[in-house]
Amino acid sequence: TEGAGLFGLTSPLITTADGKKMGKTESGAVWLNEAQLSAYDYWQFWRNTQDADVGRFMRLFTDLAPDEVARYEALEGADINDAKIALANAATTLARGAEAAAAAEATARQTFVAGGVGDDLPTIALTPGDLAGSPALVDLFISAGLAKSKGEIRRLISGGGARLNGEKIESDAQTLTPGDMQDGHAKLSAGKKRHAIIKLEA
């Protein structure tokens, strides 16, 4: 209609803390549609958020109260995992429902705590002191028997086949941090079928 008013809405491109954009053209994109991404994988996407993004993503993608977000932002070290779980639950509840969020969290706990990934997987036991020393992932792959040499694991990393908690390892200089531990466990993967568990002991 002639003379009708038009309005537009724009939003800044959403990126992660390392500068990568969030979108369907990116590998590992997060889809709202269950047919494109299961509720568990949707939950895990938010659970694996980088530490620096947790508060910002809570404000953008959940309806958590500002004071609650601030409380989670104040968490440090391994405690930030509680914030990541809260983010995953809140974001999944909005998109998939509370039951889907609860089921996804239960599956994750079973996978990393109850041996859901397989009781016969190789396991590396680390003490809090070991973890504080930021052990190199390259060394952990060798200790777990997933690689015979640093050259082998470096080739795996450069080819995109090495993962930590399902996320691609980008550099052979990457280390294990307290934030990588999920309920006291972390999972190393060499390709799609070879895995090992890192367990934090008291």
Number of C-alpha atoms within 10 A of each C-alpha: 4 4 5 5 6 5 4 4 4 5 5 5 8 13 12 15 14 9 8 10 14 15 14 10 8 10 8 14 15 19 17 14 12 13 8 12 15 17 23 20 17 26 29 22 19 24 23 20 19 14 17 12 16 27 20 14 18 26 15 12 16 20 13 15 10 12 9 12 21 13 11 21 18 11 13 14 12 16 15 19 24 16 25 28 20 21 28 28 27 22 25 27 18 13 18 19 14 15 12 19 23 17 15 22 20 12 15 21 16 13 15 22 16 12 13 12 16 13 10 8 13 16 19 18 12 17 11 11 11 13 16 12 11 13 15 15 22 24 15 18 23 15 16 18 15 21 18 12 14 14 12 14 22 18 13 18 20 13 12 16 18 29 20 19 18 15 16 15 21 14 14 19 10 13 17 20 16 20 18 21 22 23 16 17 22 23 21 24 21 19 15 10 6 13 22 24 23 20 20 20 13 9
